[in-house]
Amino acid sequence: MNPKLKKSQLDRLGRIEGQVRGVARMIDQDRYCIDVLTQLRAVRAALGRVEQEVLRDHLQHCVTDAFNAGSTHDKQTKIDELLEVLESKRS
């Protein structure tokens, strides 16, 4: 992962961590369920953005490198890894 992306994703994950702690406090304080659910959806959306960026970086670097310089086995491994991750997301 390139250093600039790594820093931005770590910063974003730090903010998400704070959001999760906030949700835990909301639950502890018996806050209104809809407010908790709204915050949980915001956390999921933020994690989704991190996931998209990591996937984009993986495709642009790891997968591209395997297809440009790798063996047939390396190429198939990258394809299989991506399929496994994408299939597990649906479950």
N, CA, C and O atoms as a CHARMM CRD file, in Angstrom:
* protein
*
  364
    1    1 MET  N      0.85200  -1.17200   0.00000 PROA 1      0.00000
    2    1 MET  CA     0.00000   0.00000   0.00000 PROA 1      0.00000
    3    1 MET  C      0.89900   1.23700   0.00000 PROA 1      0.00000
    4    1 MET  O      1.87900   1.31800   0.74100 PROA 1      0.00000
    5    2 ASN  N      0.54200   2.18300  -0.84000 PROA 2      0.00000
    6    2 ASN  CA     1.39000   3.37200  -0.89000 PROA 2      0.00000
    7    2 ASN  C      1.25700   4.16200   0.41100 PROA 2      0.00000
    8    2 ASN  O      0.19100   4.16500   1.02700 PROA 2      0.00000
    9    3 PRO  N      2.32400   4.82900   0.82700 PROA 3      0.00000
   10    3 PRO  CA     2.36000   5.49500   2.13700 PROA 3      0.00000
   11    3 PRO  C      1.26100   6.53700   2.34800 PROA 3      0.00000
   12    3 PRO  O      0.72400   6.64700   3.45000 PROA 3      0.00000
   13    4 LYS  N      0.92200   7.29500   1.31900 PROA 4      0.00000
   14    4 LYS  CA    -0.11900   8.31900   1.45200 PROA 4      0.00000
   15    4 LYS  C     -1.47900   7.66400   1.72400 PROA 4      0.00000
   16    4 LYS  O     -2.22300   8.10600   2.59900 PROA 4      0.00000
   17    5 LEU  N     -1.79200   6.61700   0.97300 PROA 5      0.00000
   18    5 LEU  CA    -3.05200   5.90500   1.17700 PROA 5      0.00000
   19    5 LEU  C     -3.07500   5.23300   2.54800 PROA 5      0.00000
   20    5 LEU  O     -4.09200   5.24300   3.24200 PROA 5      0.00000
   21    6 LYS  N     -1.94300   4.65300   2.92400 PROA 6      0.00000
   22    6 LYS  CA    -1.85900   3.99300   4.22500 PROA 6      0.00000
   23    6 LYS  C     -2.17900   4.97200   5.34700 PROA 6      0.00000
   24    6 LYS  O     -2.95700   4.65300   6.24600 PROA 6      0.00000
   25    7 LYS  N     -1.58800   6.15500   5.30000 PROA 7      0.00000
   26    7 LYS  CA    -1.84100   7.16000   6.33300 PROA 7      0.00000
   27    7 LYS  C     -3.30400   7.58200   6.34100 PROA 7      0.00000
   28    7 LYS  O     -3.91200   7.68400   7.40600 PROA 7      0.00000
   29    8 SER  N     -3.87200   7.82700   5.17000 PROA 8      0.00000
   30    8 SER  CA    -5.26500   8.27700   5.12600 PROA 8      0.00000
   31    8 SER  C     -6.21400   7.19800   5.63700 PROA 8      0.00000
   32    8 SER  O     -7.20700   7.50100   6.29700 PROA 8      0.00000
   33    9 GLN  N     -5.90600   5.93800   5.33100 PROA 9      0.00000
   34    9 GLN  CA    -6.76900   4.85900   5.80100 PROA 9      0.00000
   35    9 GLN  C     -6.62200   4.64800   7.31000 PROA 9      0.00000
   36    9 GLN  O     -7.60600   4.36700   7.99500 PROA 9      0.00000
   37   10 LEU  N     -5.40900   4.78000   7.82500 PROA 10     0.00000
   38   10 LEU  CA    -5.22600   4.67400   9.27300 PROA 10     0.00000
   39   10 LEU  C     -5.94500   5.80800  10.00000 PROA 10     0.00000
   40   10 LEU  O     -6.54000   5.59400  11.05600 PROA 10     0.00000
   41   11 ASP  N     -5.88800   7.01600   9.43400 PROA 11     0.00000
   42   11 ASP  CA    -6.62400   8.14900  10.01500 PROA 11     0.00000
   43   11 ASP  C     -8.12300   7.86600  10.00000 PROA 11     0.00000
   44   11 ASP  O     -8.81700   8.07700  10.99500 PROA 11     0.00000
   45   12 ARG  N     -8.60700   7.39000   8.87000 PROA 12     0.00000
   46   12 ARG  CA   -10.03400   7.09000   8.74100 PROA 12     0.00000
   47   12 ARG  C    -10.45000   6.00200   9.73200 PROA 12     0.00000
   48   12 ARG  O    -11.50200   6.10100  10.36300 PROA 12     0.00000
   49   13 LEU  N     -9.62600   4.97100   9.86500 PROA 13     0.00000
   50   13 LEU  CA    -9.93400   3.89500  10.81200 PROA 13     0.00000
   51   13 LEU  C     -9.92700   4.40300  12.25500 PROA 13     0.00000
   52   13 LEU  O    -10.70100   3.92000  13.08200 PROA 13     0.00000
   53   14 GLY  N     -9.07900   5.35300  12.55900 PROA 14     0.00000
   54   14 GLY  CA    -9.07500   5.95300  13.88800 PROA 14     0.00000
   55   14 GLY  C    -10.38900   6.67500  14.17300 PROA 14     0.00000
   56   14 GLY  O    -10.93100   6.58500  15.27500 PROA 14     0.00000
   57   15 ARG  N    -10.89700   7.39100  13.16700 PROA 15     0.00000
   58   15 ARG  CA   -12.18900   8.05800  13.33500 PROA 15     0.00000
   59   15 ARG  C    -13.31000   7.03500  13.49700 PROA 15     0.00000
   60   15 ARG  O    -14.22100   7.22600  14.30200 PROA 15     0.00000
   61   16 ILE  N    -13.23800   5.96000  12.73600 PROA 16     0.00000
   62   16 ILE  CA   -14.24700   4.89600  12.84500 PROA 16     0.00000
   63   16 ILE  C    -14.20000   4.27200  14.23800 PROA 16     0.00000
   64   16 ILE  O    -15.23600   3.98400  14.83800 PROA 16     0.00000
   65   17 GLU  N    -12.99600   4.06900  14.73700 PROA 17     0.00000
   66   17 GLU  CA   -12.84100   3.52100  16.08400 PROA 17     0.00000
   67   17 GLU  C    -13.54800   4.41600  17.10600 PROA 17     0.00000
   68   17 GLU  O    -14.21800   3.92500  18.01400 PROA 17     0.00000
   69   18 GLY  N    -13.39200   5.72200  16.94900 PROA 18     0.00000
   70   18 GLY  CA   -14.08000   6.66800  17.82800 PROA 18     0.00000
   71   18 GLY  C    -15.59000   6.57400  17.68700 PROA 18     0.00000
   72   18 GLY  O    -16.31900   6.65500  18.67600 PROA 18     0.00000
   73   19 GLN  N    -16.06200   6.40300  16.44400 PROA 19     0.00000
   74   19 GLN  CA   -17.49600   6.25100  16.22200 PROA 19     0.00000
   75   19 GLN  C    -18.02200   5.00100  16.93200 PROA 19     0.00000
   76   19 GLN  O    -19.09200   5.03100  17.54000 PROA 19     0.00000
   77   20 VAL  N    -17.26900   3.90900  16.85300 PROA 20     0.00000
   78   20 VAL  CA   -17.70000   2.66300  17.48500 PROA 20     0.00000
   79   20 VAL  C    -17.76400   2.83400  19.00400 PROA 20     0.00000
   80   20 VAL  O    -18.70100   2.36200  19.64700 PROA 20     0.00000
   81   21 ARG  N    -16.77200   3.50300  19.56700 PROA 21     0.00000
   82   21 ARG  CA   -16.81800   3.77600  21.01700 PROA 21     0.00000
   83   21 ARG  C    -18.04000   4.62200  21.36400 PROA 21     0.00000
   84   21 ARG  O    -18.67500   4.41400  22.39800 PROA 21     0.00000
   85   22 GLY  N    -18.36500   5.57800  20.49400 PROA 22     0.00000
   86   22 GLY  CA   -19.54900   6.40600  20.70800 PROA 22     0.00000
   87   22 GLY  C    -20.83200   5.58000  20.67600 PROA 22     0.00000
   88   22 GLY  O    -21.74100   5.80800  21.47500 PROA 22     0.00000
   89   23 VAL  N    -20.90400   4.63200  19.76200 PROA 23     0.00000
   90   23 VAL  CA   -22.07500   3.75400  19.69500 PROA 23     0.00000
   91   23 VAL  C    -22.17700   2.92300  20.97400 PROA 23     0.00000
   92   23 VAL  O    -23.27000   2.73600  21.50800 PROA 23     0.00000
   93   24 ALA  N    -21.04800   2.42900  21.46200 PROA 24     0.00000
   94   24 ALA  CA   -21.06100   1.65600  22.71400 PROA 24     0.00000
   95   24 ALA  C    -21.58900   2.51000  23.86100 PROA 24     0.00000
   96   24 ALA  O    -22.36400   2.03000  24.68800 PROA 24     0.00000
   97   25 ARG  N    -21.17200   3.77700  23.91400 PROA 25     0.00000
   98   25 ARG  CA   -21.68300   4.67800  24.96100 PROA 25     0.00000
   99   25 ARG  C    -23.18500   4.88800  24.80900 PROA 25     0.00000
  100   25 ARG  O    -23.92700   4.90500  25.79100 PROA 25     0.00000
  101   26 MET  N    -23.61800   5.04700  23.56600 PROA 26     0.00000
  102   26 MET  CA   -25.04900   5.23800  23.32000 PROA 26     0.00000
  103   26 MET  C    -25.85200   4.04500  23.84200 PROA 26     0.00000
  104   26 MET  O    -26.89400   4.21500  24.47500 PROA 26     0.00000
  105   27 ILE  N    -25.35900   2.85500  23.57200 PROA 27     0.00000
  106   27 ILE  CA   -26.05100   1.65500  24.04400 PROA 27     0.00000
  107   27 ILE  C    -26.01900   1.60400  25.56700 PROA 27     0.00000
  108   27 ILE  O    -27.02700   1.29400  26.20300 PROA 27     0.00000
  109   28 ASP  N    -24.87200   1.90400  26.14700 PROA 28     0.00000
  110   28 ASP  CA   -24.74300   1.90600  27.60600 PROA 28     0.00000
  111   28 ASP  C    -25.70100   2.90600  28.25100 PROA 28     0.00000
  112   28 ASP  O    -26.21900   2.66800  29.34200 PROA 28     0.00000
  113   29 GLN  N    -25.93100   4.02700  27.56400 PROA 29     0.00000
  114   29 GLN  CA   -26.80600   5.08000  28.08600 PROA 29     0.00000
  115   29 GLN  C    -28.27100   4.88300  27.68900 PROA 29     0.00000
  116   29 GLN  O    -29.10500   5.76100  27.91200 PROA 29     0.00000
  117   30 ASP  N    -28.57600   3.72900  27.10100 PROA 30     0.00000
  118   30 ASP  CA   -29.94900   3.41500  26.68100 PROA 30     0.00000
  119   30 ASP  C    -30.53700   4.47100  25.74700 PROA 30     0.00000
  120   30 ASP  O    -31.69300   4.86900  25.88500 PROA 30     0.00000
  121   31 ARG  N    -29.71900   4.91400  24.79900 PROA 31     0.00000
  122   31 ARG  CA   -30.19700   5.90800  23.83100 PROA 31     0.00000
  123   31 ARG  C    -31.23500   5.28300  22.91600 PROA 31     0.00000
  124   31 ARG  O    -31.32700   4.06000  22.81000 PROA 31     0.00000
  125   32 TYR  N    -31.99500   6.10700  22.27300 PROA 32     0.00000
  126   32 TYR  CA   -33.06700   5.69000  21.37700 PROA 32     0.00000
  127   32 TYR  C    -32.51400   4.79600  20.26900 PROA 32     0.00000
  128   32 TYR  O    -31.50200   5.10600  19.64000 PROA 32     0.00000
  129   33 CYS  N    -33.20300   3.68200  20.05000 PROA 33     0.00000
  130   33 CYS  CA   -32.72200   2.65000  19.11800 PROA 33     0.00000
  131   33 CYS  C    -32.43700   3.20600  17.71900 PROA 33     0.00000
  132   33 CYS  O    -31.43300   2.84600  17.10400 PROA 33     0.00000
  133   34 ILE  N    -33.29500   4.06300  17.22600 PROA 34     0.00000
  134   34 ILE  CA   -33.09700   4.61000  15.88400 PROA 34     0.00000
  135   34 ILE  C    -31.81700   5.43500  15.81900 PROA 34     0.00000
  136   34 ILE  O    -31.12100   5.41500  14.80400 PROA 34     0.00000
  137   35 ASP  N    -31.50400   6.15100  16.87800 PROA 35     0.00000
  138   35 ASP  CA   -30.25300   6.92100  16.91300 PROA 35     0.00000
  139   35 ASP  C    -29.04900   5.98500  16.86800 PROA 35     0.00000
  140   35 ASP  O    -28.06800   6.26000  16.17700 PROA 35     0.00000
  141   36 VAL  N    -29.12600   4.88200  17.60600 PROA 36     0.00000
  142   36 VAL  CA   -28.04300   3.88900  17.60000 PROA 36     0.00000
  143   36 VAL  C    -27.91300   3.28200  16.21200 PROA 36     0.00000
  144   36 VAL  O    -26.80900   3.16500  15.68000 PROA 36     0.00000
  145   37 LEU  N    -29.03500   2.90000  15.62900 PROA 37     0.00000
  146   37 LEU  CA   -29.00700   2.30000  14.29000 PROA 37     0.00000
  147   37 LEU  C    -28.44900   3.26400  13.24900 PROA 37     0.00000
  148   37 LEU  O    -27.72000   2.85500  12.34500 PROA 37     0.00000
  149   38 THR  N    -28.78800   4.52000  13.37400 PROA 38     0.00000
  150   38 THR  CA   -28.26500   5.53400  12.44800 PROA 38     0.00000
  151   38 THR  C    -26.74500   5.60300  12.53800 PROA 38     0.00000
  152   38 THR  O    -26.06000   5.67500  11.51800 PROA 38     0.00000
  153   39 GLN  N    -26.22200   5.58000  13.75800 PROA 39     0.00000
  154   39 GLN  CA   -24.77700   5.62700  13.94100 PROA 39     0.00000
  155   39 GLN  C    -24.10800   4.34500  13.44300 PROA 39     0.00000
  156   39 GLN  O    -23.01800   4.38700  12.87100 PROA 39     0.00000
  157   40 LEU  N    -24.76200   3.21500  13.66200 PROA 40     0.00000
  158   40 LEU  CA   -24.20200   1.95200  13.16200 PROA 40     0.00000
  159   40 LEU  C    -24.12300   1.95400  11.63800 PROA 40     0.00000
  160   40 LEU  O    -23.15100   1.45900  11.06700 PROA 40     0.00000
  161   41 ARG  N    -25.12500   2.49900  10.98400 PROA 41     0.00000
  162   41 ARG  CA   -25.09000   2.57800   9.51800 PROA 41     0.00000
  163   41 ARG  C    -23.96300   3.49500   9.05300 PROA 41     0.00000
  164   41 ARG  O    -23.32900   3.23500   8.03000 PROA 41     0.00000
  165   42 ALA  N    -23.71500   4.56400   9.80200 PROA 42     0.00000
  166   42 ALA  CA   -22.62300   5.47700   9.45900 PROA 42     0.00000
  167   42 ALA  C    -21.27800   4.76400   9.59800 PROA 42     0.00000
  168   42 ALA  O    -20.38400   4.96000   8.77400 PROA 42     0.00000
  169   43 VAL  N    -21.13100   3.94200  10.63100 PROA 43     0.00000
  170   43 VAL  CA   -19.89100   3.17400  10.81900 PROA 43     0.00000
  171   43 VAL  C    -19.70400   2.19900   9.66000 PROA 43     0.00000
  172   43 VAL  O    -18.61400   2.09600   9.09700 PROA 43     0.00000
  173   44 ARG  N    -20.77000   1.48700   9.30900 PROA 44     0.00000
  174   44 ARG  CA   -20.67300   0.53700   8.19100 PROA 44     0.00000
  175   44 ARG  C    -20.31200   1.23800   6.88700 PROA 44     0.00000
  176   44 ARG  O    -19.51100   0.72100   6.10700 PROA 44     0.00000
  177   45 ALA  N    -20.89400   2.40900   6.64300 PROA 45     0.00000
  178   45 ALA  CA   -20.58000   3.16100   5.42500 PROA 45     0.00000
  179   45 ALA  C    -19.11700   3.59200   5.41100 PROA 45     0.00000
  180   45 ALA  O    -18.45200   3.51800   4.37800 PROA 45     0.00000
  181   46 ALA  N    -18.62300   4.03700   6.55300 PROA 46     0.00000
  182   46 ALA  CA   -17.22200   4.45600   6.63900 PROA 46     0.00000
  183   46 ALA  C    -16.28700   3.27600   6.41600 PROA 46     0.00000
  184   46 ALA  O    -15.27800   3.40900   5.72300 PROA 46     0.00000
  185   47 LEU  N    -16.61000   2.12400   6.99500 PROA 47     0.00000
  186   47 LEU  CA   -15.79700   0.92600   6.76100 PROA 47     0.00000
  187   47 LEU  C    -15.85100   0.50900   5.28900 PROA 47     0.00000
  188   47 LEU  O    -14.86000   0.04300   4.72600 PROA 47     0.00000
  189   48 GLY  N    -17.01400   0.68400   4.68300 PROA 48     0.00000
  190   48 GLY  CA   -17.14600   0.37000   3.25800 PROA 48     0.00000
  191   48 GLY  C    -16.22800   1.22300   2.40100 PROA 48     0.00000
  192   48 GLY  O    -15.66700   0.74200   1.41600 PROA 48     0.00000
  193   49 ARG  N    -16.07300   2.49500   2.77400 PROA 49     0.00000
  194   49 ARG  CA   -15.16600   3.37100   2.02100 PROA 49     0.00000
  195   49 ARG  C    -13.71500   2.92700   2.18500 PROA 49     0.00000
  196   49 ARG  O    -12.94200   2.97200   1.22800 PROA 49     0.00000
  197   50 VAL  N    -13.34200   2.50000   3.38500 PROA 50     0.00000
  198   50 VAL  CA   -11.99100   1.97300   3.59600 PROA 50     0.00000
  199   50 VAL  C    -11.80200   0.72800   2.74100 PROA 50     0.00000
  200   50 VAL  O    -10.78000   0.57300   2.07200 PROA 50     0.00000
  201   51 GLU  N    -12.78000  -0.14500   2.76700 PROA 51     0.00000
  202   51 GLU  CA   -12.69900  -1.37600   1.98300 PROA 51     0.00000
  203   51 GLU  C    -12.52300  -1.07800   0.49100 PROA 51     0.00000
  204   51 GLU  O    -11.70500  -1.70900  -0.17800 PROA 51     0.00000
  205   52 GLN  N    -13.28200  -0.12700  -0.02100 PROA 52     0.00000
  206   52 GLN  CA   -13.17300   0.23200  -1.43700 PROA 52     0.00000
  207   52 GLN  C    -11.78100   0.73400  -1.79000 PROA 52     0.00000
  208   52 GLN  O    -11.22700   0.36400  -2.82500 PROA 52     0.00000
  209   53 GLU  N    -11.21900   1.57300  -0.93600 PROA 53     0.00000
  210   53 GLU  CA    -9.88800   2.11600  -1.20400 PROA 53     0.00000
  211   53 GLU  C     -8.81100   1.02900  -1.15100 PROA 53     0.00000
  212   53 GLU  O     -7.90100   1.01100  -1.98000 PROA 53     0.00000
  213   54 VAL  N     -8.91600   0.13400  -0.18300 PROA 54     0.00000
  214   54 VAL  CA    -7.93900  -0.95400  -0.08500 PROA 54     0.00000
  215   54 VAL  C     -8.06900  -1.87300  -1.29400 PROA 54     0.00000
  216   54 VAL  O     -7.06200  -2.31500  -1.84800 PROA 54     0.00000
  217   55 LEU  N     -9.29300  -2.16200  -1.70500 PROA 55     0.00000
  218   55 LEU  CA    -9.50500  -2.99200  -2.88800 PROA 55     0.00000
  219   55 LEU  C     -8.94300  -2.32400  -4.13600 PROA 55     0.00000
  220   55 LEU  O     -8.27900  -2.96600  -4.94900 PROA 55     0.00000
  221   56 ARG  N     -9.21300  -1.02800  -4.28100 PROA 56     0.00000
  222   56 ARG  CA    -8.68900  -0.28700  -5.43700 PROA 56     0.00000
  223   56 ARG  C     -7.15800  -0.34400  -5.46700 PROA 56     0.00000
  224   56 ARG  O     -6.56500  -0.58700  -6.51800 PROA 56     0.00000
  225   57 ASP  N     -6.52400  -0.12100  -4.31900 PROA 57     0.00000
  226   57 ASP  CA    -5.06700  -0.16100  -4.24700 PROA 57     0.00000
  227   57 ASP  C     -4.54900  -1.56400  -4.58200 PROA 57     0.00000
  228   57 ASP  O     -3.54900  -1.71200  -5.28400 PROA 57     0.00000
  229   58 HSD  N     -5.23400  -2.58100  -4.07600 PROA 58     0.00000
  230   58 HSD  CA    -4.83100  -3.96700  -4.35500 PROA 58     0.00000
  231   58 HSD  C     -4.89800  -4.25600  -5.85200 PROA 58     0.00000
  232   58 HSD  O     -3.98500  -4.85600  -6.42000 PROA 58     0.00000
  233   59 LEU  N     -5.98200  -3.82500  -6.48000 PROA 59     0.00000
  234   59 LEU  CA    -6.12800  -4.05200  -7.92400 PROA 59     0.00000
  235   59 LEU  C     -5.07000  -3.29000  -8.72000 PROA 59     0.00000
  236   59 LEU  O     -4.49600  -3.82300  -9.67000 PROA 59     0.00000
  237   60 GLN  N     -4.81800  -2.05200  -8.33300 PROA 60     0.00000
  238   60 GLN  CA    -3.87600  -1.22500  -9.07700 PROA 60     0.00000
  239   60 GLN  C     -2.43200  -1.66300  -8.90700 PROA 60     0.00000
  240   60 GLN  O     -1.61000  -1.43100  -9.79300 PROA 60     0.00000
  241   61 HSD  N     -2.11000  -2.29000  -7.79000 PROA 61     0.00000
  242   61 HSD  CA    -0.72300  -2.64600  -7.55200 PROA 61     0.00000
  243   61 HSD  C     -0.49200  -4.15700  -7.55100 PROA 61     0.00000
  244   61 HSD  O      0.18900  -4.68100  -8.43200 PROA 61     0.00000
  245   62 CYS  N     -1.04700  -4.84800  -6.58300 PROA 62     0.00000
  246   62 CYS  CA    -0.77400  -6.27700  -6.42300 PROA 62     0.00000
  247   62 CYS  C     -1.24200  -7.08500  -7.62700 PROA 62     0.00000
  248   62 CYS  O     -0.49500  -7.89900  -8.17100 PROA 62     0.00000
  249   63 VAL  N     -2.48200  -6.85100  -8.03500 PROA 63     0.00000
  250   63 VAL  CA    -3.03600  -7.62200  -9.15300 PROA 63     0.00000
  251   63 VAL  C     -2.35300  -7.22100 -10.45800 PROA 63     0.00000
  252   63 VAL  O     -2.00900  -8.07600 -11.27400 PROA 63     0.00000
  253   64 THR  N     -2.16100  -5.93400 -10.64900 PROA 64     0.00000
  254   64 THR  CA    -1.49100  -5.46700 -11.86600 PROA 64     0.00000
  255   64 THR  C     -0.08100  -6.03900 -11.96700 PROA 64     0.00000
  256   64 THR  O      0.33200  -6.48700 -13.03600 PROA 64     0.00000
  257   65 ASP  N      0.65800  -6.02700 -10.86000 PROA 65     0.00000
  258   65 ASP  CA     2.01300  -6.59400 -10.87200 PROA 65     0.00000
  259   65 ASP  C      1.99400  -8.08000 -11.22300 PROA 65     0.00000
  260   65 ASP  O      2.82600  -8.54900 -12.00000 PROA 65     0.00000
  261   66 ALA  N      1.04800  -8.81600 -10.65000 PROA 66     0.00000
  262   66 ALA  CA     0.96000 -10.25300 -10.93300 PROA 66     0.00000
  263   66 ALA  C      0.64800 -10.49000 -12.40200 PROA 66     0.00000
  264   66 ALA  O      1.18500 -11.41900 -13.00500 PROA 66     0.00000
  265   67 PHE  N     -0.20500  -9.66900 -12.98200 PROA 67     0.00000
  266   67 PHE  CA    -0.55800  -9.86500 -14.38500 PROA 67     0.00000
  267   67 PHE  C      0.53300  -9.39000 -15.33300 PROA 67     0.00000
  268   67 PHE  O      0.66100  -9.91600 -16.43900 PROA 67     0.00000
  269   68 ASN  N      1.31600  -8.40500 -14.91900 PROA 68     0.00000
  270   68 ASN  CA     2.39100  -7.92400 -15.78200 PROA 68     0.00000
  271   68 ASN  C      3.63900  -8.78700 -15.71400 PROA 68     0.00000
  272   68 ASN  O      4.33000  -8.95500 -16.71900 PROA 68     0.00000
  273   69 ALA  N      3.93600  -9.33400 -14.54400 PROA 69     0.00000
  274   69 ALA  CA     5.20700 -10.04100 -14.39500 PROA 69     0.00000
  275   69 ALA  C      5.06700 -11.45400 -13.84800 PROA 69     0.00000
  276   69 ALA  O      6.03300 -12.21700 -13.84700 PROA 69     0.00000
  277   70 GLY  N      3.88300 -11.80700 -13.38800 PROA 70     0.00000
  278   70 GLY  CA     3.72000 -13.08200 -12.70600 PROA 70     0.00000
  279   70 GLY  C      3.48200 -14.25100 -13.64600 PROA 70     0.00000
  280   70 GLY  O      3.24300 -14.09000 -14.84200 PROA 70     0.00000
  281   71 SER  N      3.55700 -15.41200 -13.06400 PROA 71     0.00000
  282   71 SER  CA     3.27600 -16.64300 -13.79900 PROA 71     0.00000
  283   71 SER  C      1.76700 -16.82400 -13.90700 PROA 71     0.00000
  284   71 SER  O      0.99300 -16.08400 -13.29900 PROA 71     0.00000
  285   72 THR  N      1.36900 -17.80400 -14.67700 PROA 72     0.00000
  286   72 THR  CA    -0.04800 -18.14000 -14.78600 PROA 72     0.00000
  287   72 THR  C     -0.60400 -18.49200 -13.41300 PROA 72     0.00000
  288   72 THR  O     -1.73000 -18.12200 -13.08100 PROA 72     0.00000
  289   73 HSD  N      0.18200 -19.20400 -12.61800 PROA 73     0.00000
  290   73 HSD  CA    -0.23800 -19.56700 -11.26400 PROA 73     0.00000
  291   73 HSD  C     -0.45100 -18.31600 -10.41000 PROA 73     0.00000
  292   73 HSD  O     -1.43600 -18.23500  -9.67600 PROA 73     0.00000
  293   74 ASP  N      0.45600 -17.34300 -10.49400 PROA 74     0.00000
  294   74 ASP  CA     0.31800 -16.09300  -9.73300 PROA 74     0.00000
  295   74 ASP  C     -0.96000 -15.35000 -10.13600 PROA 74     0.00000
  296   74 ASP  O     -1.68300 -14.83000  -9.28700 PROA 74     0.00000
  297   75 LYS  N     -1.22100 -15.31000 -11.43100 PROA 75     0.00000
  298   75 LYS  CA    -2.42600 -14.63400 -11.92000 PROA 75     0.00000
  299   75 LYS  C     -3.68100 -15.31400 -11.38000 PROA 75     0.00000
  300   75 LYS  O     -4.60100 -14.65000 -10.90100 PROA 75     0.00000
  301   76 GLN  N     -3.70800 -16.63500 -11.46200 PROA 76     0.00000
  302   76 GLN  CA    -4.87600 -17.36800 -10.98500 PROA 76     0.00000
  303   76 GLN  C     -5.04600 -17.21900  -9.48100 PROA 76     0.00000
  304   76 GLN  O     -6.17200 -17.15500  -8.98700 PROA 76     0.00000
  305   77 THR  N     -3.94300 -17.16400  -8.75500 PROA 77     0.00000
  306   77 THR  CA    -4.01300 -16.96700  -7.30300 PROA 77     0.00000
  307   77 THR  C     -4.67100 -15.63600  -6.97800 PROA 77     0.00000
  308   77 THR  O     -5.52800 -15.57000  -6.09700 PROA 77     0.00000
  309   78 LYS  N     -4.28400 -14.58200  -7.67200 PROA 78     0.00000
  310   78 LYS  CA    -4.87600 -13.25900  -7.43200 PROA 78     0.00000
  311   78 LYS  C     -6.37100 -13.26400  -7.74800 PROA 78     0.00000
  312   78 LYS  O     -7.16400 -12.68600  -7.00300 PROA 78     0.00000
  313   79 ILE  N     -6.75600 -13.90500  -8.83700 PROA 79     0.00000
  314   79 ILE  CA    -8.17000 -14.00300  -9.19500 PROA 79     0.00000
  315   79 ILE  C     -8.93000 -14.75900  -8.11300 PROA 79     0.00000
  316   79 ILE  O     -9.99000 -14.31600  -7.67200 PROA 79     0.00000
  317   80 ASP  N     -8.39200 -15.89700  -7.68700 PROA 80     0.00000
  318   80 ASP  CA    -9.05400 -16.71200  -6.66300 PROA 80     0.00000
  319   80 ASP  C     -9.19800 -15.94800  -5.34600 PROA 80     0.00000
  320   80 ASP  O    -10.23200 -16.04000  -4.68300 PROA 80     0.00000
  321   81 GLU  N     -8.16500 -15.19700  -4.96900 PROA 81     0.00000
  322   81 GLU  CA    -8.22800 -14.40600  -3.73300 PROA 81     0.00000
  323   81 GLU  C     -9.35900 -13.38000  -3.80800 PROA 81     0.00000
  324   81 GLU  O    -10.14000 -13.23400  -2.86800 PROA 81     0.00000
  325   82 LEU  N     -9.43600 -12.67700  -4.92600 PROA 82     0.00000
  326   82 LEU  CA   -10.47800 -11.66300  -5.07700 PROA 82     0.00000
  327   82 LEU  C    -11.86900 -12.28300  -5.06200 PROA 82     0.00000
  328   82 LEU  O    -12.78000 -11.75800  -4.42300 PROA 82     0.00000
  329   83 LEU  N    -12.03100 -13.39600  -5.76400 PROA 83     0.00000
  330   83 LEU  CA   -13.33400 -14.06000  -5.76700 PROA 83     0.00000
  331   83 LEU  C    -13.73900 -14.49300  -4.36600 PROA 83     0.00000
  332   83 LEU  O    -14.89800 -14.34900  -3.97600 PROA 83     0.00000
  333   84 GLU  N    -12.79300 -15.01800  -3.62100 PROA 84     0.00000
  334   84 GLU  CA   -13.08400 -15.45900  -2.25900 PROA 84     0.00000
  335   84 GLU  C    -13.52800 -14.29200  -1.38100 PROA 84     0.00000
  336   84 GLU  O    -14.49800 -14.40600  -0.63200 PROA 84     0.00000
  337   85 VAL  N    -12.81900 -13.18000  -1.47600 PROA 85     0.00000
  338   85 VAL  CA   -13.17700 -12.00100  -0.67800 PROA 85     0.00000
  339   85 VAL  C    -14.54500 -11.47500  -1.09800 PROA 85     0.00000
  340   85 VAL  O    -15.37200 -11.15700  -0.24300 PROA 85     0.00000
  341   86 LEU  N    -14.78900 -11.38000  -2.38300 PROA 86     0.00000
  342   86 LEU  CA   -16.07000 -10.83800  -2.85800 PROA 86     0.00000
  343   86 LEU  C    -17.21800 -11.77900  -2.52100 PROA 86     0.00000
  344   86 LEU  O    -18.30800 -11.30800  -2.19500 PROA 86     0.00000
  345   87 GLU  N    -17.01600 -13.06600  -2.58700 PROA 87     0.00000
  346   87 GLU  CA   -18.06500 -14.02800  -2.23600 PROA 87     0.00000
  347   87 GLU  C    -18.36500 -13.99400  -0.74000 PROA 87     0.00000
  348   87 GLU  O    -19.52300 -14.11100  -0.34100 PROA 87     0.00000
  349   88 SER  N    -17.34600 -13.83800   0.08200 PROA 88     0.00000
  350   88 SER  CA   -17.56600 -13.79600   1.52600 PROA 88     0.00000
  351   88 SER  C    -18.31800 -12.52100   1.92400 PROA 88     0.00000
  352   88 SER  O    -18.99800 -12.49900   2.95000 PROA 88     0.00000
  353   89 LYS  N    -18.20000 -11.47500   1.12700 PROA 89     0.00000
  354   89 LYS  CA   -18.90000 -10.22000   1.41900 PROA 89     0.00000
  355   89 LYS  C    -20.40600 -10.40200   1.25100 PROA 89     0.00000
  356   89 LYS  O    -21.19000  -9.76200   1.95200 PROA 89     0.00000
  357   90 ARG  N    -20.80900 -11.26000   0.33900 PROA 90     0.00000
  358   90 ARG  CA   -22.23900 -11.47800   0.09700 PROA 90     0.00000
  359   90 ARG  C    -22.90300 -12.26800   1.20600 PROA 90     0.00000
  360   90 ARG  O    -24.11800 -12.17300   1.38300 PROA 90     0.00000
  361   91 SER  N    -22.12500 -13.06000   1.97200 PROA 91     0.00000
  362   91 SER  CA   -22.74600 -13.88500   2.99400 PROA 91     0.00000
  363   91 SER  C    -23.03500 -13.13800   4.25700 PROA 91     0.00000
  364   91 SER  O    -23.56100 -13.71500   5.20900 PROA 91     0.00000
